[in-house]
Amino acid sequence: MTTEWNSFLAGQGLVDEGASFGDLAAELTAAAALSKSGGGVVSPLVDLGLIRASGPDAASFLHNLVTNDINGIGPANARFAGFCTPKGRLLALFLVWRDGEDLLLMLPRDILPTMLKKLSMYVLRSKVKLTDASAERALIGVSPAPTFAAALPRFGVTAVDGGQAIRLDDGRVLLALSPEAAIKQWTVLAANAKPVGLAAWQWLEIAAGQPRIVAATQEAFVPQMLNMELPAVAGVSFSKGCYPGQEIVARTQYLGKVKRRTYRAKLASAVAPGTHVFAPETADQHCGALVSVAPSPTGGYEALVCVQSGAVEAGEVHVGTLTGDRLEFLPLPYDIA
């Protein structure tokens, strides 16, 4: 991200490392109003960065490393995909789309340097170059979809002045723009939508049931634990061929029921992603972990939590210890098989 974009956001009132524009309660209220078909929000996604894959082998290189079909990505569509260890544990989740002949991979900034280094280890003789492209694009989240992206299907991509728009789901759109175009577009969008920080945007992400991997949760989950094979998340292809961890992911899919799933829950206090959760049935052995956490418009916090389905059905899951905050499970916008 350039100094120009940073300075602009600071001038707009962005504080707390991007968490809010100074009135978190009002921002959360605006985000919650979206589910009631009112208002709109626009958010600078300063916690996310980009890796650029360029060269004639870029698509095939990534296709052989991640959980989804990268060869099938055209100029008008994006894909959600995971990168796993050989044991099938997720090291990163990416949103991937084309930028001309190149591919862009969006992921949290806290894991970008290590993932860039990790992916580069696989290049060998492939004709591909991987670079940190975070300074090339300002990332903006918008909900509901602005007019120029309203007709896009989910994961649809369209060119806009200075970059691209990607439809994330029914409510949310991602803009990846040059810093100059982002400043112009922000001014237009903010005239009709409330600027919100990362806290409100991440609450929308949790409400949508969309997982992310951060440094604290690397190697904690296999894809199915994060609902990635379900159409609503759409992060795994079972027909694309081999990739690191593919055997484990396929075995999990075909040889037994997934025992842990990701649910949405309410909790009283702020805790970090990766914090273990416990249930009476498992005693002092944890039965899952928090995936992501954000303040809730109704007070307290909401989270995506990966947990044994049996513990959820029993109705008693606690954070940190058996006597920690008890989770109140909330509905997701999709069914968990």
N, C-alpha and C positions, 0 to 999 in steps of 0.2 A: 504494500500500500504506500502511496507516495505521501510526501510531506504536505502537498497541496490538499489532498483528500482528508488527511488527519486534521489539518488546521481548519478546514471547512467544518468538519464535524464538531470540533471543539468550539467553534464560533456559534454553532447551532445549540450548544448546551450539553453535549454528550459528556457524561461523567462516569466515575467508578469503573474505569477500564471498559467502557461501553455498556455497562449494565442498564443505564437509564439516561433520560434527559432531565433528571432532577425531580420527577414526580412519579415514582414507581407505582403508587396506588392508582393514579389516573391512567397510566399506561396499561396496567393490567385490566382495568375496567374497560378500556377501549378494545383490548384484545378479546375479552370475554363477550363484548357486544357483537363481535363478528358472527358468533354462533346464533345470534338472534336477528341476523340479516340487517345489521345496522352499522354505520360508521366504516372505518377503514384504518389500517395502520401501515407504516413504512418503517423499516429497521435497517441500520447499517450492520452487516454481519462481520464485524471486525475480529471475531474469534475464528474465522475460517480463512483458509488460504488455498492456493492452487499449485499443482504440479503440471507442467507442460511436457507432453511426450511428442516429440517430432521425429521425422524420418520415415522412410518407406516401410519399415517394419513396426511402426508404433502400435498399430491395432493388433497385429498378430502377437507381438510381444506381451501386451497387456492381456489379451485373450487367454494366453497360456498361464497367466498368473492369478487371475481373479475368478470369483464365483459366478459371474454372469457373462453373457455373450457380448463381447466387445466388437467382434467382427461385424455384428449386425447393426452397429450404430451408424446411422446416416446423418446428414446435416439437419434433419428435422426431428431427431429423437435423442434422448439421453437414457442412460441406464444407471441403476444403483447396484453396487457390487462390493464384495468384501475380499480382503486379502488375508489368507490364513497361514498359520504355521503348518508344517507337515502333519501335526496332530489334529488339524482341523480347527484350531483356536484362532479367533479373529484378532489380527493386528491392526486392522484399519477398515473403515467403510468409506467408499468414495461415491460421489455423484460424477459420472463421466459423460462428456459430450464433445462433439467435434468443434474445432475452431479452425476453419479452412481445412488444410491437410493434417493439422495437428489434433491431438486430443488433450482436453483439460480434465484434471482430476481434482475435485473439491474435497477437502478434509479439514478437520480441526488443526489450527496452527500449532497446538502443543505437541502434536505428533508428526508434523510435516517434516522437520529436518531428519528425524530418524527413519521415517518411511521413504524419503527421497534417497537416503543412503542405502536402505535395505533393497529397494527396487533396483537401484543402480548395480548392485552386486549380481543381478541376473542378466545384465545386458550382454556380457561376453562378446560374441560376434554379431549380435543383432544390430541392424542399422537403425538405431534409435538413440535419441538424446533426451535425457530427463533434466529439467531445470525447475527451479523455484520461480513460478510466474505470479506470485502473490502481488507484486508491485504493478503488474500490468493491468489488473482489473480490480475495480471496487465492486464488492458484492453487497447487494441490497435485497432484503426480503419485503414483499408487498402482499397484503391481503385485505380485501379480496382482489382477484385478478384485475389489473387495469385493462382498459378497453383493448389495447393492442395485443393482449395475451388472453383475452376472455374466451376465444374460440379454440385455444390449444387443448389437445387431449393431455392426460397425465403423462409426464415426461416428454411432452412435445416441446420443440425448440423453434424459436423464430428469431430472425435478425431484427435488431432495433438500432437506432442511431447510436453508434459508439460501442456496440457489443451485441449481446443476445439476451433473450428472455426464455426461461425454462419453467414449465408448469410442474410444480412439485406434487400437488394433489388438488382436490376440489377447491380448497380455499387459498393456497399459498403459491406465490410465484417468486422465482429467483431472477434477479437481474445481475448480469456480469458485464460491467461497462468499463470503458476507459475512465480514469479519474475525472477528466474534463467533462465527459458525457454524463458521468454520475452526478456531478454537481448541478448540471443543468436539469437532469431528470428529477433529482431530489427536490428541487425548488418547485417543479410542477406537481409532483406527487404530494408533497407536504402541504400544498394548498388545499387538498381535499381529504387527506388522511393524517392521522395523528402520528408524529414521530415517536417511536418506542425503542428502547434499548434491548439488549440481549435477553434480559430476564423475561420480558413479555413475549419475545419471539420464541424463546426456548419453551415457554409454557405452551404456545401454540403447537410446537413440534411434539411435545409430550401428549397433548390432547389428540393429535393426529396419530399417535402410536408409532412414530418414526424413530428408530434407534440411532444412536451414534456411538462411536468408540473414541475414548480419550485415553490419555496416558495411564490413568489409574485403572482402566478396564481392559487394557490390552491382554490378550491370552486368557480372558475370563470366560468367554462364551464361544460355542459353536454357532453357526448361522441360524439353525432352527430354534435355538434358545431365544433369539431376538426376532422370531417370527418372519425371518427373511425369505423363506420359501413360499409364504402365503402371497396371493395376488395383491393384497393391499400394500405390502412392502416391496415385493418383486425384486429381490436381490440375488436370487439363485436360479441358474439354469441347470437342469439335469440331463441336457442333451448336448452340451457344448464340448465335452471332452475333458481331459485331465488338467489339473492345476494343483498346487500344493494343498494338501489336506483333502483333496477330492474324495479319496476312498473313505475317509471318516465321515464326511458330509453325506455321501451316498448311503453308507451303511446306516447312519442315523435315520435317514429318510425311509429306507426300505425294510429294515430288519427289526423294527420295534417302534413303539409309541415314544414320542418325545416327552420326557418326564418334566422338563423345565420349559416354561414359556415366559414371555414378557407381558406383564399386565400394567395397567395404570392404577396408581394409588395415591391417596392423600396421607400426609404425615404432619406432625405438629411442628417439628424443628428442622432447621437446615442441616443436612448431612452431605458428605461428599459422594460422588459416584464411586462405585467399587465397594462401598460399605456393605458388609454382609448382613443378611437377615436370618432370623431364627424362628422356629415353630416348636411347640411342645412335642410334636411327633418325632422331631429329629434331635431333641434335647440340646446338648452343647455342640452339635454339629450344624454348621450353617446350612440353610436350604436354598440359598440364592444370594443375589447381590443387586444393589441399585445400579441402574444403567445411566440415568440422567435425572436431574433434580432442578426444579425452578419454583419461584414463589407462585402462589395460587391467587387468583382474583378474589376468592372467598376467604382468604386468610390462611396462614400456615403455608405448606408447600405441597407440590405434586411431584410425582416421580414415575418414571418407567422402572419397573423392577422385574428382574428375571428370577423366578422362584418356582419351586416344585408345585405342580398343579394340585397335588393332593393337599398341600398345606393351605392353598387358597380355598379349596373346597371345604376344608375344615374350619376356615374362617378366622384363624388367629396366627398372624405373622408379625414379628417385632423387629425393629431396626437396631442393629448393633449387638444386642444381647436379648435374652429371653424376657428381660424386664424393660427393654427399651420401648420407644414409641410404637404403638400398635398401628399397623397400616389399615386404612379404610379403602377397600378396593372400589374403583370407579369404572364405568363402562368405557370401552374402546370403540372407535367408529367402525371396527371390523370384527368378525367372529374369529376366535382361535379354535382351530380344529382339535 
